[in-house]
Amino acid sequence: SYAGALDLDFALRYEASDRTVRAHQLRVNSLRFPDLPPGPSEMLNAYGPKLAEQALSEVVLHTVRPQDLALPSAMGLQPGSITVTAAGLAISFVSGPPR
């Protein structure tokens, strides 16, 4: 077993069907395993990012509690786009499906 680091970029999206916030469109920038011998390290650098992107096509990061959406839902709204800001996440609300 080797310790390492994974550097990646991804987008966020809200999935209404199960109230989850998901990372998607993952792009692996680099995989680093400093203690790995040179041969396996080169192979990992060549193939690892694409394999990791395929294996991690979408990852659930958070499940929103029903009570957190009670007020917006009562107003006919659901989470829309998610923007990362210096202060945290800014979530827009959009019209939800008709009741």
C-alpha positions in Angstrom: 0.0 0.0 0.0 1.2 3.5 -0.9 0.1 6.9 0.3 -0.6 9.4 -2.5 -2.5 12.4 -3.6 -5.2 12.9 -6.2 -5.7 16.4 -7.8 -9.0 16.8 -9.6 -11.6 19.3 -10.8 -15.3 18.7 -11.0 -18.7 20.4 -11.3 -21.5 20.2 -8.8 -25.1 19.4 -9.5 -28.2 18.7 -7.5 -30.1 15.5 -8.1 -33.8 16.0 -7.2 -34.8 12.3 -7.3 -32.7 11.5 -4.1 -31.9 15.0 -2.9 -28.2 14.6 -3.3 -25.4 17.0 -4.3 -23.1 15.3 -6.7 -19.6 15.8 -8.1 -19.7 15.1 -11.9 -17.6 15.9 -14.9 -14.6 14.8 -12.9 -11.2 15.6 -14.5 -8.1 14.1 -12.9 -5.2 16.5 -13.1 -2.6 14.3 -11.5 -2.0 11.3 -9.3 1.0 11.4 -7.1 2.5 8.5 -5.1 6.0 9.7 -4.0 7.2 6.3 -2.7 6.2 4.3 -5.7 9.1 3.0 -7.8 9.7 4.8 -11.2 8.2 2.1 -13.5 4.8 1.7 -11.9 4.7 5.5 -11.2 5.1 6.3 -14.9 2.4 3.7 -15.8 0.1 5.2 -13.2 0.7 8.7 -14.5 0.0 7.5 -18.1 -3.2 5.5 -17.4 -4.4 6.5 -13.9 -6.2 9.7 -14.6 -8.4 8.3 -17.3 -9.2 5.2 -15.3 -10.0 7.3 -12.2 -12.3 9.5 -14.3 -14.2 6.5 -15.6 -14.4 4.9 -12.1 -15.5 8.1 -10.5 -17.9 9.4 -13.2 -20.2 10.8 -10.5 -19.9 10.9 -6.7 -22.5 11.7 -4.1 -21.0 14.3 -1.8 -24.0 15.2 0.4 -27.7 14.3 0.9 -30.0 17.2 1.6 -32.4 16.6 4.5 -36.1 16.9 3.7 -36.6 19.5 6.4 -33.9 21.7 4.7 -36.0 21.8 1.6 -39.4 22.2 3.3 -39.8 25.9 2.8 -38.5 26.1 -0.8 -40.6 23.1 -1.7 -43.7 24.7 -0.2 -43.0 27.7 -2.4 -42.7 25.4 -5.5 -39.0 25.7 -5.7 -36.1 23.2 -5.8 -32.3 23.7 -5.9 -30.9 24.7 -9.3 -27.3 25.7 -10.2 -24.6 25.5 -7.6 -21.8 28.1 -7.6 -18.6 27.9 -5.6 -17.7 31.2 -4.0 -15.0 32.4 -1.5 -17.7 32.2 1.2 -18.9 28.7 0.3 -21.6 27.4 -2.0 -24.3 29.6 -3.5 -27.4 27.6 -4.6 -30.0 29.1 -6.8 -33.6 27.9 -6.6 -35.7 27.3 -9.7 -39.3 26.3 -10.2 -39.9 22.7 -9.3 -42.0 20.1 -11.0 -45.8 20.8 -10.8 -47.4 19.2 -7.8 
